[in-house]
């Protein structure tokens, strides 16, 4: 199974090289040019990878980190055209496979960097949620004051 996962990660993220450079890319940015279908390849791979990771008892914090990597990949890919270029440089599939391979062995604890990554992303997402809420409250207060005049 791990050989199959390695093959797919390579195909999605780094199978080809831009001539004259050391920049590698896979079919993920190419597939994402196809509306609807193209954006499904990486999420399907991520689900299979996560299912396997759960089966081999990868620590939960590493699973969360893998999910965050996939979410960042989806956010980058959602930007028209620039997202395709971003997919070349943000290789979530390969990164998640490396996390799986590192932590699939029994007795290999998560590294402090895994916890730091999860906490930083959680804090950023929390702030991103708080900003619109705070803005909404501010607008409501301003409107309320304007109405009460």
Secondary structure, DSSP 8 states (H G I E B T S, - for coil): -HHHHHHHHHHHHTSEE-TTSS-EE-SHHHHTTSTTTGGGHHHHHHHHHHHHHHHTT--HHHHHHHHHHHHHHHHHHTSTTHHHHHHHH--HHHHHHHHHHHHSSTT----HHHHHHHHHHHHHHHHHHHHHHHHHHHHHHHHHHHHT-
